[in-house]
Amino acid sequence: MPAVGAAFLRYGGHTPCLALAHGGAAPSLVLDAGTGITQLAPLLGGAAFSGAIVLTHLHWDHVQGLPFCHSADHPEARVAFRLPAQEDGAEAASVLARAMSPPHFPIGPHDLHGDWDFGSLDPSEYELEGFRILAREVPHKGGRTFGYRVSDDRSTLTYIPDHCPTRLGPGDDGFGARHPAALELARDADLLIHDAQLLPEEIAEADFGHAVADYAAGLAHAAGAHQVLLFHHKPDRTDDQLDALAARFAGDPLVDVAVDAAVFDL
């Protein structure tokens, strides 16, 4: 859920969304459609979005902003919408409609304005909007979940926002296994954006589907990533508590803490 109120103003409280662009061009690849996607319209100056929206999975916090993105729900929009292929073989739009349709919501996916193409992804490699995307399945509770490695001719970004590595064993440090999919996605990445919802003392909560911040830092070092962004903060984690988290990793030059509207030039 979004985090709102005076205690969350400095780090911000939107649910997950990344907008990727080539150089100074307009964003053409969006990863996840949490409430952060509502900020796409200001980035585009109100113009229609033309590109791809790719979901890691279908939990509410990763789709709840989609019908409120004015640049994607636009008569001139062109959207290739992709989500992980479902184990039951259901089509992408029908899966999205389970939450986005009456009586839960006034419209369904096919009521969005513009030219929308709904499709599914398997663990494989893809070309979308001039980006090379490697999709790999990662352990996470409550539905098939992917992490993505996105590259172009300049740089590589790895995005694993929801990850429960303890489901594959405790690993050497008790924070979860550094399994092959995670290492492959993060290998030598310029920026690793990784689930860090939990603190070590909250490890018992990992079964709900998330990772400890220390796992994210350890994965970055093990995989040779150049920087790691601690992401997907616990909804009740206040600004002051995130300051404390940042201070705990102050001695590690690889680690930073995610802030709404941050811009990275890779």
C-alpha positions as CSV (number, residue, x, y, z in Angstrom):
1,M,0.0,0.0,0.0
2,P,1.2,3.6,-0.5
3,A,2.7,5.3,2.6
4,V,1.1,8.6,3.3
5,G,1.4,11.3,6.0
6,A,4.0,13.6,7.5
7,A,6.3,10.7,8.5
8,F,6.9,9.6,4.9
9,L,7.5,12.9,3.0
10,R,11.3,12.8,2.5
11,Y,11.5,9.3,1.0
12,G,8.0,9.3,-0.5
13,G,5.4,6.6,-0.4
14,H,4.4,5.5,-3.9
15,T,4.2,1.8,-4.7
16,P,6.7,0.4,-7.3
17,C,7.3,1.8,-10.7
18,L,10.4,2.6,-12.8
19,A,10.5,4.6,-16.0
20,L,13.5,3.9,-18.3
21,A,14.6,6.1,-21.2
22,H,17.4,6.0,-23.8
23,G,19.6,9.1,-23.1
24,G,17.6,12.2,-23.3
25,A,14.6,10.6,-25.0
26,A,11.2,10.2,-23.4
27,P,10.7,7.1,-21.2
28,S,9.7,4.1,-23.3
29,L,9.9,1.2,-20.9
30,V,8.0,1.1,-17.6
31,L,8.7,-1.6,-15.0
32,D,5.6,-2.2,-12.8
33,A,2.5,-0.1,-12.5
34,G,2.2,0.8,-8.9
35,T,1.0,4.3,-7.9
36,G,4.3,5.7,-9.0
37,I,3.2,5.3,-12.6
38,T,0.9,8.3,-12.1
39,Q,4.1,10.4,-12.3
40,L,4.6,9.3,-15.9
41,A,2.3,12.0,-17.3
42,P,4.3,14.9,-15.8
43,L,7.5,13.3,-17.1
44,L,6.0,13.3,-20.6
45,G,4.5,16.8,-20.3
46,G,1.0,15.3,-20.5
47,A,1.8,13.6,-23.9
48,A,0.7,10.1,-24.7
49,F,3.0,7.2,-23.7
50,S,4.4,5.1,-26.4
51,G,6.2,2.1,-25.3
52,A,6.1,-1.0,-23.1
53,I,4.8,-1.6,-19.5
54,V,6.2,-4.8,-18.0
55,L,5.1,-6.2,-14.7
56,T,7.1,-8.3,-12.3
57,H,3.9,-9.9,-10.9
58,L,0.3,-9.0,-10.3
59,H,0.1,-8.1,-6.6
60,W,-2.0,-5.0,-6.0
61,D,0.9,-2.7,-5.2
62,H,2.4,-3.4,-8.7
63,V,-0.8,-2.7,-10.7
64,Q,-2.9,-0.3,-8.6
65,G,-1.7,2.9,-10.5
66,L,-2.3,1.6,-14.0
67,P,-5.8,3.0,-14.7
68,F,-4.8,6.3,-13.2
69,C,-1.8,6.9,-15.6
70,H,-3.2,9.6,-17.9
71,S,-0.4,9.2,-20.4
72,A,-1.1,5.5,-20.8
73,D,-4.9,5.8,-20.6
74,H,-4.8,8.3,-23.6
75,P,-6.4,8.1,-27.0
76,E,-3.0,8.4,-28.7
77,A,-1.2,6.0,-26.4
78,R,0.6,2.9,-27.8
79,V,1.2,0.3,-25.0
80,A,2.7,-3.1,-25.2
81,F,1.6,-4.5,-21.8
82,R,3.4,-7.7,-20.6
83,L,3.2,-9.8,-17.4
84,P,4.6,-13.2,-16.4
85,A,2.9,-16.1,-18.1
86,Q,0.5,-17.7,-15.6
87,E,0.8,-21.3,-14.6
88,D,-2.9,-21.9,-15.5
89,G,-2.3,-20.5,-19.0
90,A,-4.7,-17.6,-18.5
91,E,-4.4,-14.7,-21.0
92,A,-2.8,-11.6,-19.7
93,A,-5.8,-9.3,-20.0
94,S,-8.1,-11.8,-18.3
95,V,-5.7,-12.1,-15.4
96,L,-5.5,-8.3,-15.0
97,A,-9.3,-8.1,-15.2
98,R,-9.6,-10.3,-12.1
99,A,-8.9,-7.1,-10.0
100,M,-9.6,-4.5,-12.6
101,S,-13.2,-4.9,-13.6
102,P,-16.6,-4.5,-12.0
103,P,-17.5,-4.9,-9.1
104,H,-13.9,-4.2,-8.0
105,F,-13.3,-1.3,-10.4
106,P,-15.5,0.5,-12.9
107,I,-13.6,-0.4,-16.1
108,G,-11.6,-3.4,-17.4
109,P,-8.3,-3.5,-19.2
110,H,-9.9,-3.3,-22.7
111,D,-11.6,-0.1,-21.7
112,L,-8.3,1.8,-21.4
113,H,-7.9,4.4,-24.2
114,G,-5.3,4.0,-26.9
115,D,-3.8,1.0,-28.7
116,W,-3.1,-1.7,-26.0
117,D,-1.5,-5.0,-26.8
118,F,-1.7,-7.5,-23.8
119,G,0.7,-10.4,-23.7
120,S,2.7,-12.7,-21.4
121,L,6.4,-13.4,-20.9
122,D,8.2,-16.7,-20.1
123,P,11.6,-16.8,-18.5
124,S,13.7,-15.9,-21.6
125,E,15.3,-13.0,-23.4
126,Y,13.3,-10.2,-25.2
127,E,13.7,-7.0,-27.2
128,L,11.4,-4.2,-26.3
129,E,11.7,-0.6,-27.2
130,G,15.4,-0.9,-27.9
131,F,16.1,-2.6,-24.6
132,R,17.3,-6.2,-24.1
133,I,15.4,-7.8,-21.3
134,L,16.3,-11.0,-19.5
135,A,13.4,-12.4,-17.5
136,R,14.0,-15.0,-14.7
137,E,11.6,-16.4,-12.1
138,V,12.4,-15.6,-8.5
139,P,10.8,-17.0,-5.3
140,H,7.9,-14.8,-4.0
141,K,4.7,-15.8,-2.3
142,G,1.3,-15.6,-4.0
143,G,1.8,-15.8,-7.8
144,R,4.5,-16.2,-10.4
145,T,7.1,-13.4,-10.0
146,F,10.0,-12.3,-12.3
147,G,13.1,-10.3,-11.9
148,Y,14.4,-8.4,-14.9
149,R,17.9,-7.5,-16.3
150,V,17.5,-4.6,-18.7
151,S,20.4,-3.6,-21.0
152,D,21.2,-1.4,-23.9
153,D,24.5,-0.5,-25.6
154,R,25.6,1.6,-22.6
155,S,24.5,0.0,-19.3
156,T,22.6,-2.7,-17.4
157,L,20.0,-2.3,-14.7
158,T,18.7,-5.2,-12.6
159,Y,15.2,-5.0,-11.1
160,I,14.1,-7.5,-8.4
161,P,11.6,-5.7,-6.3
162,D,9.8,-8.7,-4.7
163,H,12.1,-11.6,-3.7
164,C,11.9,-14.2,-0.9
165,P,15.3,-16.0,-1.1
166,T,14.7,-17.8,2.2
167,R,12.1,-20.0,0.4
168,L,15.2,-21.7,-1.2
169,G,17.0,-22.1,2.1
170,P,18.8,-19.9,4.6
171,G,22.0,-19.4,2.7
172,D,25.4,-18.8,4.4
173,D,24.3,-15.9,6.5
174,G,20.7,-16.8,7.2
175,F,19.2,-14.2,4.9
176,G,18.4,-16.5,2.1
177,A,20.1,-18.4,-0.8
178,R,22.0,-16.5,-3.4
179,H,20.4,-18.7,-6.1
180,P,21.4,-18.9,-9.8
181,A,18.5,-16.7,-11.0
182,A,19.4,-13.8,-8.7
183,L,23.1,-14.1,-9.5
184,E,22.5,-14.2,-13.2
185,L,20.2,-11.2,-13.2
186,A,22.6,-9.1,-11.0
187,R,25.9,-10.1,-12.5
188,D,28.1,-7.0,-13.1
189,A,25.0,-4.7,-13.2
190,D,25.5,-1.0,-13.1
191,L,22.6,-0.7,-10.8
192,L,20.7,-3.4,-8.9
193,I,17.3,-2.4,-7.5
194,H,16.4,-5.0,-5.0
195,D,13.7,-5.8,-2.4
196,A,14.8,-4.6,1.0
197,Q,11.6,-4.5,2.9
198,L,12.8,-6.3,6.0
199,L,15.4,-5.8,8.7
200,P,17.4,-8.7,10.1
201,E,15.3,-8.8,13.2
202,E,12.1,-9.1,11.0
203,I,13.4,-12.2,9.2
204,A,10.4,-14.2,10.5
205,E,8.2,-12.1,8.3
206,A,10.1,-13.2,5.2
207,D,7.5,-15.9,4.4
208,F,5.2,-13.2,3.2
209,G,7.5,-12.8,0.3
210,H,10.2,-10.3,0.9
211,A,14.0,-9.9,1.5
212,V,16.2,-8.5,4.2
213,A,18.1,-5.4,3.3
214,D,21.4,-7.2,4.1
215,Y,20.5,-9.8,1.5
216,A,20.3,-7.1,-1.2
217,A,23.7,-5.7,-0.2
218,G,25.3,-9.2,-0.1
219,L,23.9,-10.1,-3.5
220,A,25.3,-6.9,-5.0
221,H,28.8,-7.8,-3.7
222,A,28.5,-11.5,-4.7
223,A,27.4,-10.6,-8.2
224,G,29.8,-7.8,-8.8
225,A,27.0,-5.1,-9.2
226,H,28.4,-1.6,-9.1
227,Q,25.6,-0.1,-7.0
228,V,22.5,-1.4,-5.1
229,L,19.4,0.5,-4.3
230,L,17.4,-0.7,-1.3
231,F,13.8,-0.7,-2.6
232,H,10.2,-1.7,-1.8
233,H,10.3,-0.2,1.7
234,K,7.9,-1.6,4.3
235,P,4.8,0.6,4.2
236,D,5.1,1.7,7.8
237,R,8.9,2.4,7.6
238,T,9.1,6.1,8.4
239,D,11.6,8.6,7.0
240,D,13.6,8.5,10.3
241,Q,13.7,4.7,10.2
242,L,15.0,4.8,6.6
243,D,17.6,7.3,7.7
244,A,18.7,4.8,10.3
245,L,18.8,2.1,7.6
246,A,21.0,4.3,5.4
247,A,23.3,5.1,8.3
248,R,23.7,1.4,9.0
249,F,25.1,0.9,5.5
250,A,27.0,4.2,5.4
251,G,30.3,2.3,5.3
252,D,29.4,0.4,2.2
253,P,29.9,2.5,-0.9
254,L,27.7,0.2,-3.0
255,V,24.5,0.7,-1.0
256,D,21.9,3.5,-1.3
257,V,18.3,3.8,-0.2
258,A,15.5,4.4,-2.7
259,V,13.7,7.7,-2.8
260,D,10.6,8.7,-4.9
261,A,11.5,10.5,-8.1
262,A,15.2,9.7,-7.9
263,V,16.9,9.8,-11.3
264,F,19.9,7.7,-12.3
265,D,22.0,8.3,-15.4
266,L,23.8,5.0,-16.1
